Amino acid sequence: MTLKQLMFVVVFLLLGSATGLWITGQGAGLVTGLLTLLSSNSTAIYQASDNGFNRESYPDIEWEALLPENEKALIGRQATEPSTSSEIPLHEQVFQSIQRTFDSNYQQALVSTNTVSALNNTPVSLNGFIVPVEANAEREITAFFVVPYFGACIHYPPPPPNQIVFINLGSVGLSGIDIQQAYTFSGVLTTGLYEDPQGTSAYILDAVHIAKYDGKNAQGSFHLEGALAN
């Protein structure tokens, strides 16, 4: 059998298998699975395993979920109601800002390392921005903070430690990172402190997949900027 004939037989068998799968109802599922896999990896900049990535296994959480309930009432409420500030007169906004300066509970929340124990060892997906912490000789980022808004730890004071997540990729480095670009980070979240001159994180994420933020889950990516800048 010539090579051309062999290739014809292989193509014929593949087409026959595909037709059989489609007739039995499995073909549509196969195509959908392939499209899902391709779409989930199309914007990926990091993946821990070559065995594929199931996005559904890592549910989305918002940054507010990382706050204990008592601190959520102090910081989270202001963060989730950004539109109300435009309805408040400027002098009243200034007065509220001064009040927060003397509010000891609020000030403690801004440096809190308290975490939500229910999130320990939990698979999650979180949207945020990268703040580089360590790089290798090739200037690839190997460790970084994930923060809820652009400029945290760089242009603005750092968020509370329980609003910073640390990721260490080990020997793997990320190149071509845009710190102004939001990304989606999927992995297993654990509680634990990591301290650096740029900030302190109260959570650590064992990342399995990192992709450019697709805009589908807008809440929770940028909402703390207004509350923490006051």
Secondary structure as the mmCIF struct_conf table of DSSP 4:
data_model
#
loop_
_struct_conf.conf_type_id
_struct_conf.id
_struct_conf.beg_label_comp_id
_struct_conf.beg_label_asym_id
_struct_conf.beg_label_seq_id
_struct_conf.end_label_comp_id
_struct_conf.end_label_asym_id
_struct_conf.end_label_seq_id
HELX_RH_AL_P HELX_RH_AL_P1 LEU A 3 ILE A 23
TURN_TY1_P TURN_TY1_P1 THR A 24 GLY A 25
HELX_RH_AL_P HELX_RH_AL_P2 GLN A 26 ASN A 41
TURN_TY1_P TURN_TY1_P2 SER A 42 THR A 43
STRN STRN1 ALA A 44 GLN A 47
BEND BEND1 ALA A 48 ALA A 48
BEND BEND2 ASP A 50 ASN A 51
HELX_RH_3T_P HELX_RH_3T_P1 ARG A 55 SER A 57
BEND BEND3 TYR A 58 TYR A 58
STRN STRN2 ASP A 60 ASP A 60
HELX_RH_3T_P HELX_RH_3T_P2 TRP A 63 LEU A 66
BEND BEND4 LEU A 67 LEU A 67
HELX_RH_AL_P HELX_RH_AL_P3 GLU A 69 GLU A 71
HELX_RH_PI_P HELX_RH_PI_P1 LYS A 72 GLY A 76
HELX_RH_AL_P HELX_RH_AL_P4 ARG A 77 ALA A 79
TURN_TY1_P TURN_TY1_P3 THR A 80 THR A 80
HELX_RH_3T_P HELX_RH_3T_P3 PRO A 82 GLU A 87
BEND BEND5 ILE A 88 ILE A 88
HELX_RH_AL_P HELX_RH_AL_P5 LEU A 90 THR A 101
TURN_TY1_P TURN_TY1_P4 PHE A 102 PHE A 102
HELX_RH_AL_P HELX_RH_AL_P6 SER A 104 ALA A 109
TURN_TY1_P TURN_TY1_P5 LEU A 110 VAL A 111
HELX_RH_3T_P HELX_RH_3T_P4 SER A 117 LEU A 119
TURN_TY1_P TURN_TY1_P6 ASN A 120 ASN A 121
STRN STRN3 THR A 122 ALA A 135
TURN_TY1_P TURN_TY1_P7 ALA A 137 GLU A 138
STRN STRN4 ILE A 141 VAL A 147
BEND BEND6 PRO A 148 TYR A 149
TURN_TY1_P TURN_TY1_P8 PHE A 150 GLY A 151
STRN STRN5 ALA A 152 ALA A 152
TURN_TY1_P TURN_TY1_P9 CYS A 153 HIS A 155
STRN STRN6 TYR A 156 TYR A 156
HELX_LH_PP_P HELX_LH_PP_P1 PRO A 157 PRO A 160
HELX_RH_3T_P HELX_RH_3T_P5 PRO A 161 GLN A 163
STRN STRN7 VAL A 165 ASN A 168
TURN_TY1_P TURN_TY1_P10 GLY A 170 SER A 171
STRN STRN8 LEU A 174 LEU A 174
BEND BEND7 GLY A 176 GLY A 176
TURN_TY1_P TURN_TY1_P11 ILE A 179 GLN A 180
BEND BEND8 GLN A 181 GLN A 181
STRN STRN9 TYR A 183 ASP A 196
TURN_TY1_P TURN_TY1_P12 PRO A 197 GLN A 198
STRN STRN10 GLY A 199 LYS A 212
BEND BEND9 GLY A 215 LYS A 216
TURN_TY1_P TURN_TY1_P13 GLN A 219 GLY A 220
BEND BEND10 SER A 221 PHE A 222
TURN_TY1_P TURN_TY1_P14 HIS A 223 LEU A 224
HELX_RH_AL_P HELX_RH_AL_P7 GLU A 225 ALA A 229
#
